[in-house]
Amino acid sequence: MSFTNTARGIDFWNRSGHLVGHARINNGKIIVEASWPAPQTLGVLALTASPLVADPVTLHERFGHAEGKRLDGLRVAGLAHTGDPLKVIKVPPCNTCLLGKAAKPRVPQVSDNAASCVDGNHPTLKVGKKLLSDLFGPVSVRSLAQATGLYGSLDQTSGRVWVLGISKKTDAKDKTRSLIALVERQSGNLVKVFCSDKGGEYINGELTPFFLQKGIVHETSAAYAHEQMGDMERFWRALLNSVRTVLIHSGLPLFLWEFLWE
């Protein structure tokens, strides 16, 4: 069953695409006309109903914990009110809504230069000494360079970000080693902390010995706790929003997505 809004009310259609009913408001009453089984003949009065009259809390609960703005829209349409059709419906605070619509809070920031993904146990770090890394992808459209995802790394102190295209997740191993060499050479500081999730592209038989050999502390975030890598997650959101917007506005082919962030 589906329905469409029309100038005279709401039409109801069955799965075969036949018109089976119509509803409208007449003098403050809901009138539903339906026919069965004739698909295109209306005129049988099914029921009439007066607007629902109840207190704001009851209306809020009966309409699926709808917000006050939606309930007041029903009042204007003549479908519900609290006893006075002219009185605006205001819903008091609802504990059930607070619980059902709650979102996970961010992990509190310990300090501007906190070196740990979770806490701030490390001393203040200089530029290049702590890197956060994460992957994005795979995407459904390969880029011109055959990339299906992105490798990103962020220097938490300076906010500098490096983004590189990858064709598979295992490319993260080579990208990580190359990036650490680049950062150490350009900043003059040795990387001391590398933070990532627990993905196999970061914890494997190549990178783990590499971190141990260079004396780099490899910190990992807890499973499904994306907020512990909040800086990287926020960067991905900002970058990808920009890429999508440019693609839509310019009309460029989708396979150029990898180059739009440069």
Secondary structure, 3 states (H helix, E strand, C coil): CEEEEECCEEEEECCCCCEEEEEEEECCEEEEEECCCCCCCCCEEEEEECCEECCHHHHHHHCCCCCHHHHHHHHHCCCEECCCCCCCCCCCCCHHHHHHCCCCCCCCCCCCCCCCCCCCCCCCCCCCCEEEEEEECCCCCCCCCCCCEEEEEEECCCCCEEEEEECCCCHHHHHHHHHHHHHHHHHCCCCCEEEECCCCCCCCCCHHHHHHHHCCEEEECCCCCHHHHHHHHHHHHHHHHHHHHHHHHHCCCHHHHHHCCC
